[in-house]
């Protein structure tokens, strides 16, 4: 997902890969259990790859509506299942311990409500910090997610431009914690931006 405040044309299916440094900052702060994790909007697997860089105890169920990404997902170590279904109606079943995703913004609430049906799992959504406000304020009051704010603005696009708003991981644990995550050195963020530019060239 990416903010639209700058008047840019949106990518098809909101295909905005998550920078791996964002995921690394979250995993520094939260000790999620291992076993089976689910990525319901996996794209080419950016979140999965980022987790795999620092965790070796996770097996993945990856789901991505765009079937063109399935070969890439199936090539990632520890991906046990790669499926292509609508995340809004995805039947995850009980058993996973974590559901983590950066969903298409327009469908994010519907996907969240589907994920919350999985009582064994903690849902983790990367979203705009202001996602908790507006029409979702009552839902967030009820659910009391913990909020882990990225102090550095991520870049979701190949041109390397940072987004126009702050982002946070919302961890739906009912605890209502608030934490600003560690800074990411500029050279780390710049290196990842340059990788994206090189791949897009």
N, C-alpha and C positions, 0 to 999 in steps of 0.2 A: 504494500500500500504506500501511497505517497500523497502528500498534501497537494491540493489543487489551487492553492491561493495565488499561484504565480501565473495562472492563465495558460498552463501547458496542456497539450493534448495527452489524455490518459492512455497508458499502454493497454493492449487487449488483455482482458481478464485480470486487470490490475496486477500485471506481472512486474513486480518491483522486488528483486532479490534482496534479502536481508544481509547487510554487511556482517561478516563473521565477528568483528570486534564487538558488536552489540551483544551478541549471544555470549561471548566470553565474559563480558562485564556482568551479565546476569548470573552466570554460573559461578562466578567468584563470590557472589552475595548469597546465593540460595543453594542449599544442599538437597537437591531433589533426589528421590530414590531412583535406583537403576531399573533393571528389567525391561519391560516393554514400554516404549514411547510411541506416540502417534503424531504424525504431521499431516493434518487433513487438507492443507493447501500447499503442497510441497514445492511446486514449481520444479526447477532442476535440482533442488535439494540443498539450497544454501544453508538453511538452519541445521539440517541433518549433518552436513559436512562440518559445520562449525562445532556442533556438539561432539562429534566423533574426534575432533582434534584434541579435546581435553577430557573426554570420558571414554572408557573402554567397556563399560558395564551396561550399555544400552543396546537393545535390539529394536528395530524400527518397523512400524507399519506406516508406509508412505502412501498418501492419496493425492492425486492431482488430476483435475478435470481435463486438462490439455494432454491428450494421449501422446503428443510429440515428446513430452518429457519422460515418459515411462522408461525408455532404454537408459537414460542418464540415471534415473533413480535406482534402477535394478543393478547398475554397476557400482553403487556405493556399498562399501563394506557394512555389514550388520543390518542391511535392509532385508527383512524377512519377507515382506509383502509389499508390492507396489500395485495399487489399484487406481482406476479412473472412474470416480463417482462424484456426484454433486455433494460437496461437503455439508450443505444445508440439510441433507437427508441421509448422510452417511451413517450406517449402522456399525458403530465401533465395537459394541459389546463390552462386557465387563472383563477386567484383567489388566489393562494398561495402567501404569502409575502416573504418567504425565501425557498431556496433550498440549503440544506447543506449536504455534503458528503465527504467521503474519498474513492475515486473510485479506481478500478484497474488501475494501472499506464499506462498500455499499451493502455487502452481505454479512458483515462482521457480526452483527447482533444475532442474526438467524443462525449462523454457524456456532456462535457461543452457546446459544440455548440448546442446540443439538449436542454439543460437547458436554454440557453440564448434566446431561442424562446419564453419563458414565460415572457412577458413584465411586468407582475405584481410583479415578484419575483426578489430578489437579490440572485444570485448564490454565494455560499461559498464553496470553495474547499480546503481541506487539502492536501498539496502536498510538495514535496521536494522544498526547497528554489530556487534551480536552474531550476525549471520547467519553469520559465519565460524566460529562455535563449534558445540557440540552435535554433531548427526549429520553436519554438513558439515566437521568439523575435518580429516579425512584428505584430503578433496577439495581443501580450501584449501591444505593443506600441499603437495599435488602441483602445484596450478595457480599458486601464488604470485602472486595478484593484488596490484596496488598499491592502497592504501587511502587515500582522500581524505575526511577526516572533516569534516562540517559542524559548526562550533562552536556554531551557533545551531540550536535545535530547530525544524524546520519544522512548519507547520500544513497538514494535508491536507484539512480539512473546512470546510464553509461557515460554521460557527460561529466560526471563527478560533482555536480552542483549539490550543495547541501539543501535539505528540505527547508520549508518556510515556517516550521513549527517544531516544538519539542516533542519527543516521543518517550514512551514508557512501556515497560512490560507490566501488564496487569495479571497478577497471579491470584486466581480465584480460590483462595484458601479460607475465606471467612474471617481472617485475622485483622484486616484493615490497616496493615503496617504502611508506613511511607518512608522510602529511602532513596536518596540520590546516589546512584552508582558511581564507581570510581571513574576518574577521567581516563580517556584514551589518548596517549601521546599523538601529537599531530602527525609525526612521521609515520605512525602505524596507519592512521586514517588515510593519509595521502598515498601511501603505498597501495592500499586496497583500491582507492579511487583510480590510480594509474593502471592497476590490473584490469579493472572494468573497461577503461578506455581502450586498452590494448586488445581486449577480446572483442570489443565492438567495432574496431577499425577494420 
